[in-house]
């Protein structure tokens, strides 16, 4: 696994982004075992990330709702 690389990336991102920045972890995307986890940059656990994962780091305007995660196209 690349746990240390994820931990380093997390530290770098936290230098430039707020701790409550939305992070989506997709595991086994496109497979029967697919799962999605929504967390924050501060709460992301690098030990849970492996080569089967896709990480999406949201923008400051990214929102989480009952039907998913989205970033508005236009931000005022």
RODO-2510 file (C-alpha; in nm, 4 decimals, decimal comma):
residues 76
     n   res          X          Y          Z
     1     x     0,0000     0,0000     0,0000
     2     x     0,0987     0,3624    -0,0284
     3     x    -0,0134     0,4765     0,3133
     4     x     0,2823     0,7106     0,3639
     5     x     0,2279     0,8859     0,0292
     6     x    -0,1378     0,9460     0,1168
     7     x    -0,0396     1,0811     0,4595
     8     x     0,2083     1,3210     0,2971
     9     x    -0,0510     1,4335     0,0421
    10     x    -0,3009     1,4884     0,3230
    11     x    -0,0536     1,7058     0,5164
    12     x     0,0257     1,9127     0,2060
    13     x    -0,3428     1,9601     0,1248
    14     x    -0,4155     2,0646     0,4844
    15     x    -0,1582     2,3423     0,4450
    16     x    -0,3748     2,4911     0,1686
    17     x    -0,7292     2,3664     0,2328
    18     x    -0,9667     2,3787     0,5279
    19     x    -0,9861     2,0649     0,7451
    20     x    -1,3562     2,0267     0,6603
    21     x    -1,2837     1,9963     0,2859
    22     x    -1,4941     1,7118     0,1467
    23     x    -1,3102     1,3958     0,0390
    24     x    -1,4786     1,1064    -0,1401
    25     x    -1,3124     0,7646    -0,1247
    26     x    -1,4250     0,5250    -0,3951
    27     x    -1,3164     0,1643    -0,3480
    28     x    -1,3449    -0,1039    -0,6171
    29     x    -1,5235     0,1433    -0,8453
    30     x    -1,7121    -0,0387    -1,1198
    31     x    -1,6987    -0,3740    -0,9433
    32     x    -1,9567    -0,5651    -0,7437
    33     x    -1,7784    -0,4692    -0,4193
    34     x    -1,7896    -0,0962    -0,5006
    35     x    -1,8223     0,1385    -0,2052
    36     x    -1,8166     0,5144    -0,1557
    37     x    -1,7226     0,6906     0,1645
    38     x    -1,7624     1,0633     0,2219
    39     x    -1,5293     1,2141     0,4805
    40     x    -1,3248     1,5287     0,5343
    41     x    -0,9623     1,6060     0,4732
    42     x    -0,8983     1,6157     0,8482
    43     x    -1,0762     1,2853     0,9144
    44     x    -0,9313     1,0920     0,6200
    45     x    -0,7477     0,7855     0,7517
    46     x    -0,4526     0,7085     0,5214
    47     x    -0,4363     0,3544     0,6625
    48     x    -0,7695     0,2764     0,4924
    49     x    -0,6499     0,3778     0,1446
    50     x    -0,5014     0,1179    -0,0881
    51     x    -0,4471     0,0601    -0,4601
    52     x    -0,8184    -0,0139    -0,5101
    53     x    -0,9157     0,3384    -0,4020
    54     x    -0,9901     0,6566    -0,5905
    55     x    -0,9745     0,9801    -0,3899
    56     x    -1,1662     1,2910    -0,4920
    57     x    -1,0818     1,6064    -0,2992
    58     x    -1,3619     1,8584    -0,3194
    59     x    -1,3409     2,2320    -0,3719
    60     x    -1,4260     2,4868    -0,1053
    61     x    -1,7733     2,5074    -0,2603
    62     x    -1,8335     2,1294    -0,2647
    63     x    -2,1511     2,0282    -0,0836
    64     x    -2,2777     1,7057     0,0732
    65     x    -2,6479     1,6265     0,0743
    66     x    -2,8791     1,3302     0,1205
    67     x    -2,8525     1,2415    -0,2488
    68     x    -2,4799     1,2824    -0,3036
    69     x    -2,1810     1,5118    -0,3231
    70     x    -2,1593     1,7950    -0,5745
    71     x    -1,9730     2,1125    -0,6593
    72     x    -2,1855     2,3941    -0,8006
    73     x    -2,0856     2,5060    -1,1484
    74     x    -2,1083     2,8710    -1,0560
    75     x    -1,9930     3,0111    -0,7254
    76     x    -2,0658     3,3664    -0,6183
***
